[in-house]
Amino acid sequence: MARYLDTSQSSSLPPTPDLQTRIRTNPRVKAVMWTLGVGIVCLVIIAAVASHVL
């Protein structure tokens, strides 16, 4: 009981995480972000090859 010093909340439910935490821990959002990131990297590589930079 010593861990929970703040007893101002009477409900037994833990507080809901803020929006930033919910976005970071959402697997669907992670999948979309990874897809966008990989797509952008692929486009940059294609553009670099097409312009003979690489």
mmCIF entry with sequence, helices, sheets and N, C-alpha, C, O atoms, coordinates in Angstrom:
data_MODEL
# 
_entry.id   MODEL 
# 
_entity.id                         1 
_entity.type                       polymer 
_entity.pdbx_number_of_molecules   1 
# 
_entity_poly.entity_id                      1 
_entity_poly.type                           'polypeptide(L)' 
_entity_poly.nstd_linkage                   no 
_entity_poly.nstd_monomer                   no 
_entity_poly.pdbx_seq_one_letter_code       MARYLDTSQSSSLPPTPDLQTRIRTNPRVKAVMWTLGVGIVCLVIIAAVASHVL 
_entity_poly.pdbx_seq_one_letter_code_can   MARYLDTSQSSSLPPTPDLQTRIRTNPRVKAVMWTLGVGIVCLVIIAAVASHVL 
_entity_poly.pdbx_strand_id                 A 
# 
loop_
_entity_poly_seq.entity_id 
_entity_poly_seq.num 
_entity_poly_seq.mon_id 
_entity_poly_seq.hetero 
1 1  MET n 
1 2  ALA n 
1 3  ARG n 
1 4  TYR n 
1 5  LEU n 
1 6  ASP n 
1 7  THR n 
1 8  SER n 
1 9  GLN n 
1 10 SER n 
1 11 SER n 
1 12 SER n 
1 13 LEU n 
1 14 PRO n 
1 15 PRO n 
1 16 THR n 
1 17 PRO n 
1 18 ASP n 
1 19 LEU n 
1 20 GLN n 
1 21 THR n 
1 22 ARG n 
1 23 ILE n 
1 24 ARG n 
1 25 THR n 
1 26 ASN n 
1 27 PRO n 
1 28 ARG n 
1 29 VAL n 
1 30 LYS n 
1 31 ALA n 
1 32 VAL n 
1 33 MET n 
1 34 TRP n 
1 35 THR n 
1 36 LEU n 
1 37 GLY n 
1 38 VAL n 
1 39 GLY n 
1 40 ILE n 
1 41 VAL n 
1 42 CYS n 
1 43 LEU n 
1 44 VAL n 
1 45 ILE n 
1 46 ILE n 
1 47 ALA n 
1 48 ALA n 
1 49 VAL n 
1 50 ALA n 
1 51 SER n 
1 52 HIS n 
1 53 VAL n 
1 54 LEU n 
# 
_struct_asym.id          A 
_struct_asym.entity_id   1 
# 
loop_
_struct_conf.conf_type_id 
_struct_conf.id 
_struct_conf.pdbx_PDB_helix_id 
_struct_conf.beg_label_comp_id 
_struct_conf.beg_label_asym_id 
_struct_conf.beg_label_seq_id 
_struct_conf.pdbx_beg_PDB_ins_code 
_struct_conf.end_label_comp_id 
_struct_conf.end_label_asym_id 
_struct_conf.end_label_seq_id 
_struct_conf.pdbx_end_PDB_ins_code 
_struct_conf.beg_auth_comp_id 
_struct_conf.beg_auth_asym_id 
_struct_conf.beg_auth_seq_id 
_struct_conf.end_auth_comp_id 
_struct_conf.end_auth_asym_id 
_struct_conf.end_auth_seq_id 
_struct_conf.pdbx_PDB_helix_class 
_struct_conf.details 
_struct_conf.pdbx_PDB_helix_length 
HELX_P HELX_P1 AA1 LEU A 19 ? THR A 25 ? LEU A 19 THR A 25 1 ? 7  
HELX_P HELX_P2 AA2 PRO A 27 ? ALA A 50 ? PRO A 27 ALA A 50 1 ? 24 
# 
_struct_conf_type.id          HELX_P 
_struct_conf_type.criteria    ? 
_struct_conf_type.reference   ? 
# 
loop_
_atom_site.group_PDB 
_atom_site.id 
_atom_site.type_symbol 
_atom_site.label_atom_id 
_atom_site.label_alt_id 
_atom_site.label_comp_id 
_atom_site.label_asym_id 
_atom_site.label_entity_id 
_atom_site.label_seq_id 
_atom_site.pdbx_PDB_ins_code 
_atom_site.Cartn_x 
_atom_site.Cartn_y 
_atom_site.Cartn_z 
_atom_site.occupancy 
_atom_site.B_iso_or_equiv 
_atom_site.pdbx_formal_charge 
_atom_site.auth_seq_id 
_atom_site.auth_comp_id 
_atom_site.auth_asym_id 
_atom_site.auth_atom_id 
_atom_site.pdbx_PDB_model_num 
ATOM 1   N N  . MET A 1 1  ? 0.824   -1.195 0.000   1.00 0.00 ? 1  MET A N  1 
ATOM 2   C CA . MET A 1 1  ? 0.000   0.000  0.000   1.00 0.00 ? 1  MET A CA 1 
ATOM 3   C C  . MET A 1 1  ? 0.863   1.252  0.000   1.00 0.00 ? 1  MET A C  1 
ATOM 4   O O  . MET A 1 1  ? 0.385   2.341  -0.319  1.00 0.00 ? 1  MET A O  1 
ATOM 5   N N  . ALA A 1 2  ? 2.116   1.102  0.352   1.00 0.00 ? 2  ALA A N  1 
ATOM 6   C CA . ALA A 1 2  ? 3.002   2.266  0.409   1.00 0.00 ? 2  ALA A CA 1 
ATOM 7   C C  . ALA A 1 2  ? 3.289   2.818  -0.977  1.00 0.00 ? 2  ALA A C  1 
ATOM 8   O O  . ALA A 1 2  ? 3.678   3.978  -1.115  1.00 0.00 ? 2  ALA A O  1 
ATOM 9   N N  . ARG A 1 3  ? 3.101   1.995  -2.007  1.00 0.00 ? 3  ARG A N  1 
ATOM 10  C CA . ARG A 1 3  ? 3.383   2.467  -3.363  1.00 0.00 ? 3  ARG A CA 1 
ATOM 11  C C  . ARG A 1 3  ? 2.344   3.467  -3.833  1.00 0.00 ? 3  ARG A C  1 
ATOM 12  O O  . ARG A 1 3  ? 2.654   4.352  -4.630  1.00 0.00 ? 3  ARG A O  1 
ATOM 13  N N  . TYR A 1 4  ? 1.139   3.342  -3.363  1.00 0.00 ? 4  TYR A N  1 
ATOM 14  C CA . TYR A 1 4  ? 0.049   4.181  -3.835  1.00 0.00 ? 4  TYR A CA 1 
ATOM 15  C C  . TYR A 1 4  ? -0.252  5.253  -2.792  1.00 0.00 ? 4  TYR A C  1 
ATOM 16  O O  . TYR A 1 4  ? -1.202  5.135  -2.018  1.00 0.00 ? 4  TYR A O  1 
ATOM 17  N N  . LEU A 1 5  ? 0.561   6.283  -2.785  1.00 0.00 ? 5  LEU A N  1 
ATOM 18  C CA . LEU A 1 5  ? 0.389   7.337  -1.790  1.00 0.00 ? 5  LEU A CA 1 
ATOM 19  C C  . LEU A 1 5  ? -0.725  8.306  -2.165  1.00 0.00 ? 5  LEU A C  1 
ATOM 20  O O  . LEU A 1 5  ? -1.341  8.921  -1.295  1.00 0.00 ? 5  LEU A O  1 
ATOM 21  N N  . ASP A 1 6  ? -0.982  8.440  -3.476  1.00 0.00 ? 6  ASP A N  1 
ATOM 22  C CA . ASP A 1 6  ? -2.021  9.367  -3.919  1.00 0.00 ? 6  ASP A CA 1 
ATOM 23  C C  . ASP A 1 6  ? -3.363  8.651  -3.860  1.00 0.00 ? 6  ASP A C  1 
ATOM 24  O O  . ASP A 1 6  ? -3.654  7.808  -4.710  1.00 0.00 ? 6  ASP A O  1 
ATOM 25  N N  . THR A 1 7  ? -4.167  8.971  -2.884  1.00 0.00 ? 7  THR A N  1 
ATOM 26  C CA . THR A 1 7  ? -5.471  8.330  -2.735  1.00 0.00 ? 7  THR A CA 1 
ATOM 27  C C  . THR A 1 7  ? -6.596  9.269  -3.133  1.00 0.00 ? 7  THR A C  1 
ATOM 28  O O  . THR A 1 7  ? -7.739  9.083  -2.714  1.00 0.00 ? 7  THR A O  1 
ATOM 29  N N  . SER A 1 8  ? -6.281  10.280 -3.943  1.00 0.00 ? 8  SER A N  1 
ATOM 30  C CA . SER A 1 8  ? -7.320  11.233 -4.335  1.00 0.00 ? 8  SER A CA 1 
ATOM 31  C C  . SER A 1 8  ? -8.324  10.599 -5.292  1.00 0.00 ? 8  SER A C  1 
ATOM 32  O O  . SER A 1 8  ? -9.474  11.032 -5.359  1.00 0.00 ? 8  SER A O  1 
ATOM 33  N N  . GLN A 1 9  ? -7.897  9.580  -6.032  1.00 0.00 ? 9  GLN A N  1 
ATOM 34  C CA . GLN A 1 9  ? -8.825  8.904  -6.934  1.00 0.00 ? 9  GLN A CA 1 
ATOM 35  C C  . GLN A 1 9  ? -9.476  7.759  -6.172  1.00 0.00 ? 9  GLN A C  1 
ATOM 36  O O  . GLN A 1 9  ? -8.797  6.862  -5.672  1.00 0.00 ? 9  GLN A O  1 
ATOM 37  N N  . SER A 1 10 ? -10.772 7.801  -6.093  1.00 0.00 ? 10 SER A N  1 
ATOM 38  C CA . SER A 1 10 ? -11.472 6.764  -5.343  1.00 0.00 ? 10 SER A CA 1 
ATOM 39  C C  . SER A 1 10 ? -11.804 5.554  -6.208  1.00 0.00 ? 10 SER A C  1 
ATOM 40  O O  . SER A 1 10 ? -12.109 4.488  -5.673  1.00 0.00 ? 10 SER A O  1 
ATOM 41  N N  . SER A 1 11 ? -11.752 5.689  -7.517  1.00 0.00 ? 11 SER A N  1 
ATOM 42  C CA . SER A 1 11 ? -12.088 4.557  -8.377  1.00 0.00 ? 11 SER A CA 1 
ATOM 43  C C  . SER A 1 11 ? -10.919 3.582  -8.424  1.00 0.00 ? 11 SER A C  1 
ATOM 44  O O  . SER A 1 11 ? -9.762  3.967  -8.257  1.00 0.00 ? 11 SER A O  1 
ATOM 45  N N  . SER A 1 12 ? -11.241 2.321  -8.654  1.00 0.00 ? 12 SER A N  1 
ATOM 46  C CA . SER A 1 12 ? -10.198 1.301  -8.708  1.00 0.00 ? 12 SER A CA 1 
ATOM 47  C C  . SER A 1 12 ? -9.582  1.198  -10.095 1.00 0.00 ? 12 SER A C  1 
ATOM 48  O O  . SER A 1 12 ? -8.574  0.512  -10.265 1.00 0.00 ? 12 SER A O  1 
ATOM 49  N N  . LEU A 1 13 ? -10.161 1.860  -11.089 1.00 0.00 ? 13 LEU A N  1 
ATOM 50  C CA . LEU A 1 13 ? -9.622  1.818  -12.440 1.00 0.00 ? 13 LEU A CA 1 
ATOM 51  C C  . LEU A 1 13 ? -8.398  2.715  -12.540 1.00 0.00 ? 13 LEU A C  1 
ATOM 52  O O  . LEU A 1 13 ? -8.385  3.815  -11.986 1.00 0.00 ? 13 LEU A O  1 
ATOM 53  N N  . PRO A 1 14 ? -7.371  2.253  -13.243 1.00 0.00 ? 14 PRO A N  1 
ATOM 54  C CA . PRO A 1 14 ? -6.207  3.124  -13.427 1.00 0.00 ? 14 PRO A CA 1 
ATOM 55  C C  . PRO A 1 14 ? -6.564  4.273  -14.360 1.00 0.00 ? 14 PRO A C  1 
ATOM 56  O O  . PRO A 1 14 ? -7.468  4.132  -15.183 1.00 0.00 ? 14 PRO A O  1 
ATOM 57  N N  . PRO A 1 15 ? -5.886  5.388  -14.254 1.00 0.00 ? 15 PRO A N  1 
ATOM 58  C CA . PRO A 1 15 ? -6.208  6.510  -15.138 1.00 0.00 ? 15 PRO A CA 1 
ATOM 59  C C  . PRO A 1 15 ? -5.884  6.161  -16.585 1.00 0.00 ? 15 PRO A C  1 
ATOM 60  O O  . PRO A 1 15 ? -4.910  5.460  -16.859 1.00 0.00 ? 15 PRO A O  1 
ATOM 61  N N  . THR A 1 16 ? -6.694  6.647  -17.499 1.00 0.00 ? 16 THR A N  1 
ATOM 62  C CA . THR A 1 16 ? -6.456  6.367  -18.912 1.00 0.00 ? 16 THR A CA 1 
ATOM 63  C C  . THR A 1 16 ? -5.215  7.120  -19.365 1.00 0.00 ? 16 THR A C  1 
ATOM 64  O O  . THR A 1 16 ? -5.012  8.270  -18.977 1.00 0.00 ? 16 THR A O  1 
ATOM 65  N N  . PRO A 1 17 ? -4.385  6.484  -20.183 1.00 0.00 ? 17 PRO A N  1 
ATOM 66  C CA . PRO A 1 17 ? -3.173  7.168  -20.642 1.00 0.00 ? 17 PRO A CA 1 
ATOM 67  C C  . PRO A 1 17 ? -3.511  8.336  -21.553 1.00 0.00 ? 17 PRO A C  1 
ATOM 68  O O  . PRO A 1 17 ? -4.582  8.375  -22.159 1.00 0.00 ? 17 PRO A O  1 
ATOM 69  N N  . ASP A 1 18 ? -2.597  9.277  -21.642 1.00 0.00 ? 18 ASP A N  1 
ATOM 70  C CA . ASP A 1 18 ? -2.837  10.438 -22.484 1.00 0.00 ? 18 ASP A CA 1 
ATOM 71  C C  . ASP A 1 18 ? -2.777  10.041 -23.958 1.00 0.00 ? 18 ASP A C  1 
ATOM 72  O O  . ASP A 1 18 ? -2.425  8.910  -24.294 1.00 0.00 ? 18 ASP A O  1 
ATOM 73  N N  . LEU A 1 19 ? -3.120  10.974 -24.818 1.00 0.00 ? 19 LEU A N  1 
ATOM 74  C CA . LEU A 1 19 ? -3.230  10.689 -26.250 1.00 0.00 ? 19 LEU A CA 1 
ATOM 75  C C  . LEU A 1 19 ? -1.899  10.251 -26.839 1.00 0.00 ? 19 LEU A C  1 
ATOM 76  O O  . LEU A 1 19 ? -1.858  9.343  -27.669 1.00 0.00 ? 19 LEU A O  1 
ATOM 77  N N  . GLN A 1 20 ? -0.816  10.881 -26.423 1.00 0.00 ? 20 GLN A N  1 
ATOM 78  C CA . GLN A 1 20 ? 0.495   10.543 -26.961 1.00 0.00 ? 20 GLN A CA 1 
ATOM 79  C C  . GLN A 1 20 ? 0.867   9.094  -26.646 1.00 0.00 ? 20 GLN A C  1 
ATOM 80  O O  . GLN A 1 20 ? 1.406   8.388  -27.498 1.00 0.00 ? 20 GLN A O  1 
ATOM 81  N N  . THR A 1 21 ? 0.581   8.662  -25.437 1.00 0.00 ? 21 THR A N  1 
ATOM 82  C CA . THR A 1 21 ? 0.880   7.281  -25.049 1.00 0.00 ? 21 THR A CA 1 
ATOM 83  C C  . THR A 1 21 ? -0.014  6.309  -25.802 1.00 0.00 ? 21 THR A C  1 
ATOM 84  O O  . THR A 1 21 ? 0.442   5.249  -26.231 1.00 0.00 ? 21 THR A O  1 
ATOM 85  N N  . ARG A 1 22 ? -1.282  6.663  -25.966 1.00 0.00 ? 22 ARG A N  1 
ATOM 86  C CA . ARG A 1 22 ? -2.192  5.772  -26.693 1.00 0.00 ? 22 ARG A CA 1 
ATOM 87  C C  . ARG A 1 22 ? -1.772  5.633  -28.151 1.00 0.00 ? 22 ARG A C  1 
ATOM 88  O O  . ARG A 1 22 ? -1.889  4.548  -28.720 1.00 0.00 ? 22 ARG A O  1 
ATOM 89  N N  . ILE A 1 23 ? -1.285  6.711  -28.772 1.00 0.00 ? 23 ILE A N  1 
ATOM 90  C CA . ILE A 1 23 ? -0.856  6.637  -30.165 1.00 0.00 ? 23 ILE A CA 1 
ATOM 91  C C  . ILE A 1 23 ? 0.402   5.783  -30.276 1.00 0.00 ? 23 ILE A C  1 
ATOM 92  O O  . ILE A 1 23 ? 0.516   4.955  -31.180 1.00 0.00 ? 23 ILE A O  1 
ATOM 93  N N  . ARG A 1 24 ? 1.351   5.984  -29.354 1.00 0.00 ? 24 ARG A N  1 
ATOM 94  C CA . ARG A 1 24 ? 2.610   5.240  -29.418 1.00 0.00 ? 24 ARG A CA 1 
ATOM 95  C C  . ARG A 1 24 ? 2.420   3.755  -29.157 1.00 0.00 ? 24 ARG A C  1 
ATOM 96  O O  . ARG A 1 24 ? 3.179   2.945  -29.688 1.00 0.00 ? 24 ARG A O  1 
ATOM 97  N N  . THR A 1 25 ? 1.442   3.377  -28.364 1.00 0.00 ? 25 THR A N  1 
ATOM 98  C CA . THR A 1 25 ? 1.256   1.966  -28.023 1.00 0.00 ? 25 THR A CA 1 
ATOM 99  C C  . THR A 1 25 ? 0.206   1.282  -28.888 1.00 0.00 ? 25 THR A C  1 
ATOM 100 O O  . THR A 1 25 ? -0.066  0.097  -28.694 1.00 0.00 ? 25 THR A O  1 
ATOM 101 N N  . ASN A 1 26 ? -0.385  1.995  -29.831 1.00 0.00 ? 26 ASN A N  1 
ATOM 102 C CA . ASN A 1 26 ? -1.413  1.411  -30.685 1.00 0.00 ? 26 ASN A CA 1 
ATOM 103 C C  . ASN A 1 26 ? -0.736  0.656  -31.832 1.00 0.00 ? 26 ASN A C  1 
ATOM 104 O O  . ASN A 1 26 ? -0.020  1.273  -32.621 1.00 0.00 ? 26 ASN A O  1 
ATOM 105 N N  . PRO A 1 27 ? -0.941  -0.661 -31.947 1.00 0.00 ? 27 PRO A N  1 
ATOM 106 C CA . PRO A 1 27 ? -0.259  -1.412 -33.008 1.00 0.00 ? 27 PRO A CA 1 
ATOM 107 C C  . PRO A 1 27 ? -0.689  -0.997 -34.407 1.00 0.00 ? 27 PRO A C  1 
ATOM 108 O O  . PRO A 1 27 ? 0.110   -1.073 -35.340 1.00 0.00 ? 27 PRO A O  1 
ATOM 109 N N  . ARG A 1 28 ? -1.935  -0.560 -34.573 1.00 0.00 ? 28 ARG A N  1 
ATOM 110 C CA . ARG A 1 28 ? -2.375  -0.132 -35.899 1.00 0.00 ? 28 ARG A CA 1 
ATOM 111 C C  . ARG A 1 28 ? -1.650  1.138  -36.324 1.00 0.00 ? 28 ARG A C  1 
ATOM 112 O O  . ARG A 1 28 ? -1.246  1.270  -37.479 1.00 0.00 ? 28 ARG A O  1 
ATOM 113 N N  . VAL A 1 29 ? -1.487  2.069  -35.394 1.00 0.00 ? 29 VAL A N  1 
ATOM 114 C CA . VAL A 1 29 ? -0.770  3.306  -35.701 1.00 0.00 ? 29 VAL A CA 1 
ATOM 115 C C  . VAL A 1 29 ? 0.689   3.001  -35.996 1.00 0.00 ? 29 VAL A C  1 
ATOM 116 O O  . VAL A 1 29 ? 1.275   3.588  -36.906 1.00 0.00 ? 29 VAL A O  1 
ATOM 117 N N  . LYS A 1 30 ? 1.282   2.086  -35.234 1.00 0.00 ? 30 LYS A N  1 
ATOM 118 C CA . LYS A 1 30 ? 2.669   1.700  -35.493 1.00 0.00 ? 30 LYS A CA 1 
ATOM 119 C C  . LYS A 1 30 ? 2.814   1.110  -36.892 1.00 0.00 ? 30 LYS A C  1 
ATOM 120 O O  . LYS A 1 30 ? 3.770   1.422  -37.602 1.00 0.00 ? 30 LYS A O  1 
ATOM 121 N N  . ALA A 1 31 ? 1.876   0.264  -37.288 1.00 0.00 ? 31 ALA A N  1 
ATOM 122 C CA . ALA A 1 31 ? 1.943   -0.352 -38.613 1.00 0.00 ? 31 ALA A CA 1 
ATOM 123 C C  . ALA A 1 31 ? 1.836   0.699  -39.707 1.00 0.00 ? 31 ALA A C  1 
ATOM 124 O O  . ALA A 1 31 ? 2.558   0.634  -40.702 1.00 0.00 ? 31 ALA A O  1 
ATOM 125 N N  . VAL A 1 32 ? 0.942   1.665  -39.533 1.00 0.00 ? 32 VAL A N  1 
ATOM 126 C CA . VAL A 1 32 ? 0.790   2.727  -40.529 1.00 0.00 ? 32 VAL A CA 1 
ATOM 127 C C  . VAL A 1 32 ? 2.056   3.569  -40.600 1.00 0.00 ? 32 VAL A C  1 
ATOM 128 O O  . VAL A 1 32 ? 2.509   3.915  -41.692 1.00 0.00 ? 32 VAL A O  1 
ATOM 129 N N  . MET A 1 33 ? 2.631   3.903  -39.448 1.00 0.00 ? 33 MET A N  1 
ATOM 130 C CA . MET A 1 33 ? 3.851   4.713  -39.443 1.00 0.00 ? 33 MET A CA 1 
ATOM 131 C C  . MET A 1 33 ? 5.019   3.974  -40.088 1.00 0.00 ? 33 MET A C  1 
ATOM 132 O O  . MET A 1 33 ? 5.783   4.571  -40.846 1.00 0.00 ? 33 MET A O  1 
ATOM 133 N N  . TRP A 1 34 ? 5.165   2.688  -39.797 1.00 0.00 ? 34 TRP A N  1 
ATOM 134 C CA . TRP A 1 34 ? 6.229   1.916  -40.423 1.00 0.00 ? 34 TRP A CA 1 
ATOM 135 C C  . TRP A 1 34 ? 6.019   1.829  -41.935 1.00 0.00 ? 34 TRP A C  1 
ATOM 136 O O  . TRP A 1 34 ? 6.976   1.932  -42.702 1.00 0.00 ? 34 TRP A O  1 
ATOM 137 N N  . THR A 1 35 ? 4.779   1.640  -42.359 1.00 0.00 ? 35 THR A N  1 
ATOM 138 C CA . THR A 1 35 ? 4.495   1.571  -43.791 1.00 0.00 ? 35 THR A CA 1 
ATOM 139 C C  . THR A 1 35 ? 4.833   2.886  -44.477 1.00 0.00 ? 35 THR A C  1 
ATOM 140 O O  . THR A 1 35 ? 5.441   2.893  -45.547 1.00 0.00 ? 35 THR A O  1 
ATOM 141 N N  . LEU A 1 36 ? 4.438   4.003  -43.860 1.00 0.00 ? 36 LEU A N  1 
ATOM 142 C CA . LEU A 1 36 ? 4.773   5.310  -44.432 1.00 0.00 ? 36 LEU A CA 1 
ATOM 143 C C  . LEU A 1 36 ? 6.278   5.523  -44.468 1.00 0.00 ? 36 LEU A C  1 
ATOM 144 O O  . LEU A 1 36 ? 6.811   6.020  -45.460 1.00 0.00 ? 36 LEU A O  1 
ATOM 145 N N  . GLY A 1 37 ? 6.961   5.155  -43.403 1.00 0.00 ? 37 GLY A N  1 
ATOM 146 C CA . GLY A 1 37 ? 8.412   5.326  -43.351 1.00 0.00 ? 37 GLY A CA 1 
ATOM 147 C C  . GLY A 1 37 ? 9.120   4.514  -44.418 1.00 0.00 ? 37 GLY A C  1 
ATOM 148 O O  . GLY A 1 37 ? 10.008  5.021  -45.103 1.00 0.00 ? 37 GLY A O  1 
ATOM 149 N N  . VAL A 1 38 ? 8.729   3.251  -44.561 1.00 0.00 ? 38 VAL A N  1 
ATOM 150 C CA . VAL A 1 38 ? 9.346   2.394  -45.573 1.00 0.00 ? 38 VAL A CA 1 
ATOM 151 C C  . VAL A 1 38 ? 9.031   2.914  -46.968 1.00 0.00 ? 38 VAL A C  1 
ATOM 152 O O  . VAL A 1 38 ? 9.894   2.895  -47.846 1.00 0.00 ? 38 VAL A O  1 
ATOM 153 N N  . GLY A 1 39 ? 7.810   3.376  -47.180 1.00 0.00 ? 39 GLY A N  1 
ATOM 154 C CA . GLY A 1 39 ? 7.446   3.926  -48.488 1.00 0.00 ? 39 GLY A CA 1 
ATOM 155 C C  . GLY A 1 39 ? 8.255   5.160  -48.841 1.00 0.00 ? 39 GLY A C  1 
ATOM 156 O O  . GLY A 1 39 ? 8.689   5.311  -49.983 1.00 0.00 ? 39 GLY A O  1 
ATOM 157 N N  . ILE A 1 40 ? 8.463   6.040  -47.879 1.00 0.00 ? 40 ILE A N  1 
ATOM 158 C CA . ILE A 1 40 ? 9.249   7.254  -48.130 1.00 0.00 ? 40 ILE A CA 1 
ATOM 159 C C  . ILE A 1 40 ? 10.697  6.892  -48.430 1.00 0.00 ? 40 ILE A C  1 
ATOM 160 O O  . ILE A 1 40 ? 11.304  7.461  -49.337 1.00 0.00 ? 40 ILE A O  1 
ATOM 161 N N  . VAL A 1 41 ? 11.257  5.944  -47.670 1.00 0.00 ? 41 VAL A N  1 
ATOM 162 C CA . VAL A 1 41 ? 12.641  5.523  -47.916 1.00 0.00 ? 41 VAL A CA 1 
ATOM 163 C C  . VAL A 1 41 ? 12.766  4.914  -49.308 1.00 0.00 ? 41 VAL A C  1 
ATOM 164 O O  . VAL A 1 41 ? 13.733  5.189  -50.019 1.00 0.00 ? 41 VAL A O  1 
ATOM 165 N N  . CYS A 1 42 ? 11.805  4.097  -49.700 1.00 0.00 ? 42 CYS A N  1 
ATOM 166 C CA . CYS A 1 42 ? 11.842  3.505  -51.046 1.00 0.00 ? 42 CYS A CA 1 
ATOM 167 C C  . CYS A 1 42 ? 11.762  4.573  -52.121 1.00 0.00 ? 42 CYS A C  1 
ATOM 168 O O  . CYS A 1 42 ? 12.483  4.503  -53.116 1.00 0.00 ? 42 CYS A O  1 
ATOM 169 N N  . LEU A 1 43 ? 10.896  5.563  -51.935 1.00 0.00 ? 43 LEU A N  1 
ATOM 170 C CA . LEU A 1 43 ? 10.798  6.639  -52.921 1.00 0.00 ? 43 LEU A CA 1 
ATOM 171 C C  . LEU A 1 43 ? 12.092  7.436  -53.011 1.00 0.00 ? 43 LEU A C  1 
ATOM 172 O O  . LEU A 1 43 ? 12.499  7.830  -54.104 1.00 0.00 ? 43 LEU A O  1 
ATOM 173 N N  . VAL A 1 44 ? 12.737  7.677  -51.887 1.00 0.00 ? 44 VAL A N  1 
ATOM 174 C CA . VAL A 1 44 ? 14.009  8.408  -51.900 1.00 0.00 ? 44 VAL A CA 1 
ATOM 175 C C  . VAL A 1 44 ? 15.079  7.602  -52.627 1.00 0.00 ? 44 VAL A C  1 
ATOM 176 O O  . VAL A 1 44 ? 15.860  8.164  -53.394 1.00 0.00 ? 44 VAL A O  1 
ATOM 177 N N  . ILE A 1 45 ? 15.125  6.294  -52.394 1.00 0.00 ? 45 ILE A N  1 
ATOM 178 C CA . ILE A 1 45 ? 16.113  5.454  -53.081 1.00 0.00 ? 45 ILE A CA 1 
ATOM 179 C C  . ILE A 1 45 ? 15.837  5.421  -54.576 1.00 0.00 ? 45 ILE A C  1 
ATOM 180 O O  . ILE A 1 45 ? 16.766  5.518  -55.377 1.00 0.00 ? 45 ILE A O  1 
ATOM 181 N N  . ILE A 1 46 ? 14.575  5.286  -54.963 1.00 0.00 ? 46 ILE A N  1 
ATOM 182 C CA . ILE A 1 46 ? 14.225  5.279  -56.389 1.00 0.00 ? 46 ILE A CA 1 
ATOM 183 C C  . ILE A 1 46 ? 14.587  6.612  -57.029 1.00 0.00 ? 46 ILE A C  1 
ATOM 184 O O  . ILE A 1 46 ? 15.119  6.641  -58.138 1.00 0.00 ? 46 ILE A O  1 
ATOM 185 N N  . ALA A 1 47 ? 14.303  7.716  -56.343 1.00 0.00 ? 47 ALA A N  1 
ATOM 186 C CA . ALA A 1 47 ? 14.646  9.035  -56.886 1.00 0.00 ? 47 ALA A CA 1 
ATOM 187 C C  . ALA A 1 47 ? 16.154  9.199  -57.003 1.00 0.00 ? 47 ALA A C  1 
ATOM 188 O O  . ALA A 1 47 ? 16.633  9.787  -57.973 1.00 0.00 ? 47 ALA A O  1 
ATOM 189 N N  . ALA A 1 48 ? 16.912  8.691  -56.034 1.00 0.00 ? 48 ALA A N  1 
ATOM 190 C CA . ALA A 1 48 ? 18.369  8.803  -56.090 1.00 0.00 ? 48 ALA A CA 1 
ATOM 191 C C  . ALA A 1 48 ? 18.933  7.978  -57.240 1.00 0.00 ? 48 ALA A C  1 
ATOM 192 O O  . ALA A 1 48 ? 19.853  8.419  -57.930 1.00 0.00 ? 48 ALA A O  1 
ATOM 193 N N  . VAL A 1 49 ? 18.388  6.785  -57.450 1.00 0.00 ? 49 VAL A N  1 
ATOM 194 C CA . VAL A 1 49 ? 18.859  5.949  -58.556 1.00 0.00 ? 49 VAL A CA 1 
ATOM 195 C C  . VAL A 1 49 ? 18.470  6.574  -59.886 1.00 0.00 ? 49 VAL A C  1 
ATOM 196 O O  . VAL A 1 49 ? 19.260  6.568  -60.829 1.00 0.00 ? 49 VAL A O  1 
ATOM 197 N N  . ALA A 1 50 ? 17.263  7.112  -59.968 1.00 0.00 ? 50 ALA A N  1 
ATOM 198 C CA . ALA A 1 50 ? 16.798  7.708  -61.220 1.00 0.00 ? 50 ALA A CA 1 
ATOM 199 C C  . ALA A 1 50 ? 17.601  8.951  -61.580 1.00 0.00 ? 50 ALA A C  1 
ATOM 200 O O  . ALA A 1 50 ? 17.788  9.243  -62.761 1.00 0.00 ? 50 ALA A O  1 
ATOM 201 N N  . SER A 1 51 ? 18.074  9.681  -60.589 1.00 0.00 ? 51 SER A N  1 
ATOM 202 C CA . SER A 1 51 ? 18.855  10.886 -60.883 1.00 0.00 ? 51 SER A CA 1 
ATOM 203 C C  . SER A 1 51 ? 20.354  10.594 -60.891 1.00 0.00 ? 51 SER A C  1 
ATOM 204 O O  . SER A 1 51 ? 21.162  11.523 -60.919 1.00 0.00 ? 51 SER A O  1 
ATOM 205 N N  . HIS A 1 52 ? 20.732  9.322  -60.868 1.00 0.00 ? 52 HIS A N  1 
ATOM 206 C CA . HIS A 1 52 ? 22.124  8.871  -60.956 1.00 0.00 ? 52 HIS A CA 1 
ATOM 207 C C  . HIS A 1 52 ? 22.984  9.408  -59.819 1.00 0.00 ? 52 HIS A C  1 
ATOM 208 O O  . HIS A 1 52 ? 24.172  9.670  -60.007 1.00 0.00 ? 52 HIS A O  1 
ATOM 209 N N  . VAL A 1 53 ? 22.397  9.569  -58.660 1.00 0.00 ? 53 VAL A N  1 
ATOM 210 C CA . VAL A 1 53 ? 23.181  9.980  -57.494 1.00 0.00 ? 53 VAL A CA 1 
ATOM 211 C C  . VAL A 1 53 ? 23.930  8.777  -56.938 1.00 0.00 ? 53 VAL A C  1 
ATOM 212 O O  . VAL A 1 53 ? 25.093  8.889  -56.549 1.00 0.00 ? 53 VAL A O  1 
ATOM 213 N N  . LEU A 1 54 ? 23.270  7.635  -56.902 1.00 0.00 ? 54 LEU A N  1 
ATOM 214 C CA . LEU A 1 54 ? 23.925  6.427  -56.396 1.00 0.00 ? 54 LEU A CA 1 
ATOM 215 C C  . LEU A 1 54 ? 24.643  5.691  -57.511 1.00 0.00 ? 54 LEU A C  1 
ATOM 216 O O  . LEU A 1 54 ? 25.252  4.648  -57.270 1.00 0.00 ? 54 LEU A O  1 
# 
